[in-house]
């Protein structure tokens, strides 16, 4: 386990105390761990769902379409 001495604002301290009380935690480090986990789930890039990976691999295996110019592409899809 990593230990750190940190400087935080009064507002951040209040938020940590609220999280600590809400979850019935023993200390502020547990509250910070909960906050970090929630941040990871909501903000950081989530893992890809297995069905999305299968779909992406299927698309990747498809043969490319030769269209030539932009005009040819427009004619093909208009």
NULOKE-266838 format. One record per residue: residue number from 1; chain; x, y, z of N, C-alpha, C, CB in turn. Coordinates in Angstrom, 2 decimals. Glycine has a CB too. Layout:
<recs>
 tiza gupa     n.u     n.v     n.w    ca.u    ca.v    ca.w     c.u     c.v     c.w    cb.u    cb.v    cb.w
  NUM    A       X       Y       Z       X       Y       Z       X       Y       Z       X       Y       Z
...
</recs>
This chain:
<recs>
 tiza gupa     n.u     n.v     n.w    ca.u    ca.v    ca.w     c.u     c.v     c.w    cb.u    cb.v    cb.w
    1    A    0.84   -1.17    0.00    0.00    0.00    0.00    0.89    1.24    0.00   -0.96   -0.01    1.21
    2    A    0.50    2.23   -0.79    1.25    3.47   -0.91    0.74    4.47    0.10    1.14    4.04   -2.34
    3    A    1.65    5.17    0.74    1.27    6.24    1.67    1.71    7.56    1.07    1.89    6.01    3.08
    4    A    0.90    8.60    1.27    1.22    9.91    0.73    0.75   11.00    1.68    0.59   10.10   -0.66
    5    A    1.54   12.04    1.77    1.13   13.23    2.50    0.70   14.22    1.43    2.30   13.81    3.42
    6    A   -0.56   14.70    1.52   -1.09   15.57    0.49   -1.65   16.85    1.09   -2.17   14.85   -0.32
    7    A   -1.70   17.88    0.29   -2.33   19.13    0.68   -3.61   19.27   -0.14   -1.37   20.37    0.46
    8    A   -4.73   19.42    0.54   -6.01   19.57   -0.15   -6.74   20.79    0.41   -6.88   18.28    0.01
    9    A   -7.66   21.29   -0.38   -8.44   22.45    0.06   -9.47   22.03    1.10   -9.13   23.13   -1.15
   10    A  -10.03   23.01    1.77  -11.09   22.73    2.75  -12.30   22.10    2.07  -11.50   24.04    3.48
   11    A  -12.60   22.58    0.87  -13.75   22.04    0.13  -13.53   20.56   -0.19  -13.98   22.84   -1.17
   12    A  -12.32   20.22   -0.66  -12.01   18.82   -0.96  -12.07   17.98    0.30  -10.62   18.70   -1.62
   13    A  -11.61   18.51    1.39  -11.66   17.81    2.67  -13.10   17.51    3.07  -10.96   18.62    3.76
   14    A  -14.00   18.48    2.86  -15.42   18.27    3.18  -16.02   17.18    2.31  -16.20   19.57    3.01
   15    A  -15.65   17.18    1.02  -16.16   16.16    0.11  -15.69   14.78    0.56  -15.70   16.45   -1.34
   16    A  -14.44   14.66    0.92  -13.90   13.38    1.39  -14.63   12.93    2.65  -12.39   13.49    1.66
   17    A  -14.89   13.86    3.56  -15.63   13.51    4.79  -17.06   13.07    4.49  -15.65   14.72    5.75
   18    A  -17.68   13.69    3.49  -19.04   13.29    3.11  -19.04   11.88    2.53  -19.63   14.29    2.08
   19    A  -18.08   11.58    1.67  -17.97   10.23    1.09  -17.71    9.22    2.20  -16.84   10.17    0.02
   20    A  -16.84    9.58    3.12  -16.52    8.70    4.26  -17.78    8.38    5.07  -15.45    9.35    5.16
   21    A  -18.58    9.41    5.35  -19.80    9.22    6.13  -20.86    8.45    5.34  -20.36   10.57    6.59
   22    A  -20.99    8.77    4.06  -22.01    8.14    3.23  -21.82    6.63    3.15  -21.99    8.73    1.82
   23    A  -20.58    6.19    3.02  -20.30    4.76    2.88  -19.92    4.09    4.20  -19.18    4.56    1.88
   24    A  -19.90    4.85    5.28  -19.56    4.29    6.59  -18.14    3.76    6.65  -20.52    3.18    6.94
   25    A  -17.21    4.53    6.12  -15.82    4.08    6.05  -15.06    4.45    7.32  -15.12    4.70    4.82
   26    A  -13.94    3.75    7.55  -13.15    3.97    8.76  -12.29    5.22    8.67  -12.28    2.76    9.02
   27    A  -11.70    5.45    7.49  -10.81    6.60    7.38  -10.90    7.25    6.00   -9.37    6.18    7.67
   28    A  -10.21    8.37    5.86  -10.27    9.15    4.63   -9.61    8.42    3.46   -9.61   10.50    4.84
   29    A   -8.63    7.58    3.74   -7.97    6.88    2.64   -8.95    5.94    1.93   -6.77    6.08    3.16
   30    A   -9.85    5.32    2.67  -10.88    4.48    2.05  -11.81    5.33    1.19  -11.68    3.72    3.13
   31    A  -12.13    6.53    1.67  -12.99    7.43    0.90  -12.30    7.85   -0.40  -13.35    8.67    1.73
   32    A  -11.01    8.14   -0.32  -10.27    8.52   -1.53  -10.22    7.35   -2.50   -8.83    8.97   -1.17
   33    A  -10.06    6.13   -2.01  -10.06    4.95   -2.88  -11.40    4.80   -3.60   -9.75    3.68   -2.06
   34    A  -12.50    5.00   -2.88  -13.84    4.92   -3.49  -13.98    5.98   -4.58  -14.96    5.11   -2.41
   35    A  -13.54    7.20   -4.26  -13.63    8.28   -5.23  -12.81    7.98   -6.48  -13.17    9.60   -4.61
   36    A  -11.62    7.42   -6.31  -10.76    7.08   -7.44  -11.40    6.00   -8.30   -9.38    6.62   -6.95
   37    A  -12.03    5.00   -7.69  -12.70    3.94   -8.44  -13.87    4.49   -9.25  -13.18    2.84   -7.50
   38    A  -14.66    5.37   -8.63  -15.79    5.97   -9.34  -15.32    6.85  -10.49  -16.66    6.78   -8.38
   39    A  -14.22    7.56  -10.28  -13.65    8.40  -11.34  -13.21    7.52  -12.51  -12.45    9.23  -10.80
   40    A  -12.55    6.43  -12.19  -12.08    5.52  -13.23  -13.24    4.98  -14.05  -11.30    4.37  -12.61
   41    A  -14.32    4.60  -13.40  -15.47    4.03  -14.10  -16.18    5.06  -14.97  -16.45    3.44  -13.11
   42    A  -16.26    6.30  -14.49  -17.06    7.29  -15.21  -16.27    8.12  -16.21  -17.72    8.21  -14.24
   43    A  -15.00    8.37  -15.96  -14.26    9.29  -16.81  -13.22    8.60  -17.69  -13.57   10.33  -15.95
   44    A  -12.50    7.69  -17.12  -11.45    7.03  -17.90  -12.06    6.08  -18.90  -10.47    6.28  -16.96
   45    A  -11.29    5.71  -19.89  -11.78    4.86  -20.97  -12.19    3.49  -20.43  -10.72    4.69  -22.06
   46    A  -13.46    3.13  -20.62  -13.90    1.82  -20.13  -13.40    0.69  -21.03  -15.43    1.78  -20.04
   47    A  -13.45   -0.51  -20.52  -13.09   -1.66  -21.34  -14.15   -1.87  -22.40  -12.92   -2.94  -20.47
   48    A  -13.73   -2.37  -23.54  -14.67   -2.61  -24.62  -15.50   -3.85  -24.33  -13.93   -2.76  -25.96
   49    A  -16.77   -3.77  -24.68  -17.65   -4.92  -24.50  -17.26   -6.00  -25.51  -19.16   -4.52  -24.66
   50    A  -17.38   -7.27  -25.13  -16.99   -8.37  -26.03  -17.72   -8.34  -27.37  -17.24   -9.70  -25.35
   51    A  -19.00   -7.98  -27.37  -19.74   -7.96  -28.64  -19.22   -6.86  -29.56  -21.25   -7.76  -28.38
   52    A  -18.75   -5.75  -28.99  -18.18   -4.69  -29.81  -16.86   -5.15  -30.43  -17.96   -3.41  -28.98
   53    A  -16.05   -5.86  -29.65  -14.77   -6.37  -30.17  -15.01   -7.33  -31.32  -13.95   -7.08  -29.05
   54    A  -16.00   -8.23  -31.20  -16.32   -9.16  -32.28  -16.74   -8.41  -33.53  -17.43  -10.12  -31.84
   55    A  -17.58   -7.41  -33.36  -18.07   -6.62  -34.50  -16.91   -5.88  -35.18  -19.15   -5.61  -34.04
   56    A  -16.01   -5.30  -34.39  -14.87   -4.58  -34.95  -13.94   -5.52  -35.71  -14.10   -3.87  -33.83
   57    A  -13.71   -6.71  -35.17  -12.86   -7.68  -35.87  -13.49   -8.14  -37.18  -12.59   -8.90  -34.97
   58    A  -14.82   -8.31  -37.18  -15.53   -8.71  -38.40  -15.38   -7.63  -39.47  -17.03   -8.96  -38.09
   59    A  -15.54   -6.38  -39.09  -15.39   -5.27  -40.03  -13.95   -5.19  -40.54  -15.79   -3.93  -39.37
   60    A  -13.01   -5.42  -39.67  -11.60   -5.35  -40.04  -11.24   -6.42  -41.09  -10.72   -5.51  -38.80
   61    A  -11.90   -7.58  -41.03  -11.61   -8.67  -41.97  -12.23   -8.46  -43.35  -12.10   -9.97  -41.39
   62    A  -13.19   -7.53  -43.46  -13.86   -7.30  -44.74  -12.89   -6.71  -45.76  -15.07   -6.38  -44.56
   63    A  -13.13   -7.05  -47.01  -12.29   -6.53  -48.09  -12.63   -5.06  -48.34  -12.47   -7.36  -49.39
   64    A  -11.63   -4.23  -48.60  -11.90   -2.83  -48.86  -12.60   -2.65  -50.22  -10.60   -2.02  -48.82
   65    A  -13.32   -1.54  -50.34  -14.03   -1.24  -51.58  -13.23   -0.21  -52.35  -15.48   -0.72  -51.29
   66    A  -12.95   -0.49  -53.62  -12.22    0.45  -54.47  -13.23    1.42  -55.06  -11.41   -0.29  -55.59
   67    A  -13.09    2.70  -54.74  -14.02    3.70  -55.26  -13.35    4.67  -56.21  -14.65    4.46  -54.11
   68    A  -12.07    4.80  -56.16  -11.38    5.72  -57.05  -11.43    7.14  -56.54  -11.97    5.65  -58.44
   69    A  -12.24    7.96  -57.18  -12.31    9.37  -56.83  -13.50    9.64  -55.91  -12.40   10.23  -58.09
   70    A  -13.54   10.85  -55.39  -14.65   11.27  -54.56  -15.94   11.29  -55.39  -14.38   12.66  -53.94
   71    A  -15.82   11.68  -56.63  -17.00   11.70  -57.51  -17.57   10.30  -57.67  -16.63   12.29  -58.89
   72    A  -16.72    9.30  -57.85  -17.19    7.92  -57.97  -17.88    7.46  -56.68  -16.01    6.98  -58.31
   73    A  -17.34    7.88  -55.54  -17.94    7.54  -54.26  -19.32    8.16  -54.13  -17.03    7.99  -53.11
   74    A  -19.44    9.41  -54.53  -20.74   10.08  -54.46  -21.75    9.39  -55.37  -20.60   11.56  -54.85
   75    A  -21.33    9.02  -56.58  -22.24    8.34  -57.53  -22.69    7.01  -56.93  -21.54    8.10  -58.90
   76    A  -21.79    6.33  -56.25  -22.11    5.01  -55.70  -23.19    5.08  -54.61  -20.84    4.35  -55.14
   77    A  -23.16    6.14  -53.79  -24.06    6.21  -52.64  -25.17    7.26  -52.78  -23.27    6.49  -51.41
   78    A  -25.34    7.86  -53.92  -26.45    8.81  -54.11  -27.62    8.15  -54.75  -26.02    9.99  -54.95
</recs>
